[in-house]
Amino acid sequence: VIQACFLMSDISSVSSYRAELESIFRCLHHIHYLGMKPSEIKQWCDNERAVHSSMEKPWGPSQLLNPDMDIILAIHDLKDRMGINAVVIILLRRTLQS
């Protein structure tokens, strides 16, 4: 089990949605950079919209107008480049609370 914490700096303002997307991207990028090929990646995320955006590819031109589409497309591109062996599972924290 590998654990990591990613810090963002030199940013004047960012939404929690964007911050969660950045975290998803940075985690995937680091795993890809190290050449690791895990069969499963579990990452914690408490923003349901970020979970959906990172799991579902954009399906129409209107979605490309989303201000955070750059990071969403980067996540999907990276997932594609990592290959089929990297199944990304992103869990919402609240689903584990009783």
N, C-alpha and C positions, 0 to 999 in steps of 0.2 A: 504494500500500500504506500503510495506516494502522496504527500500532502503539500500544498503550496498556498501562498498568499500573494496576490498581485496588487501592487499599489500604483495609483495613478497620481501624477504630479503635474504642476504647471498648467492647471486647468482652472479657468475662472468660474465656470458654472457647468453643471452637467445634471441631467435628470437621473432618477434612480433606474429608469428603463435603460438609458444609454450606459450607465455604469455597469448594469448586469450584462448587457450585450458585450461591453468591452472585456469584462471578466471571462465570459464564455470564449471570446476570440483569443484572448491572451493565453488561456489555459490550453486550448487546442493548438495554438501556434507553438507553444513551448514543447508540447508533446511531439509535434511534427518535427520541430527543429532538432530535438534529441534523437530522432529516428526511431522512437518507440512505436511499437505496433500492438497496443493493448486490444484485447477482444472486447473490452467494455470500459467506458469512461463514465464515472458518476460524478456529477458536479452539483453542488447546492445552489439554488436560485430561489429567491422569494418574490420574484416579479413574474406573474403569470403571463403577461404579454410578451416578456422577453423569452420565456420558455417556448411559447407558441411560435414566435418569430424565428427562433433558432432551430426549431424542429420542422417547420413547414416552409418550403421554398415559396417565394413570391410567385403568384399565379397570373397576375395581370398588369398591364401598363400603369393603371392608376396607383398600384402599390409602389411603383418606382418613385413616386413623388414624396414618399415618406422621408422626413428629414434625417432619419437614422438608417436609411437604406444602404449607405456605404458600408457600415459595419455588418449589417444583415447579409448583404451579398458576399462580404469577405468571409463570414462564418460558413456560408454554404459552399463557397469555392474551396475553402480549406477542408471542410468535411469530405468533399468530392475527391480532393487530391490525396487525402489520407487513405482512401480506399474503403472497400466494403468491410474490412476487418475491424474498423473503428466504429463501433456502435456507440453513439453518444446518448446517454440517458441523463436528463436534467430533472431533478426532483425539487418540488416546492417544499419549503420547510414546514409549512402549515399542515401538510399531509401526514407528517410524522408526529404531530402533537396530538395528545389524547384529550 
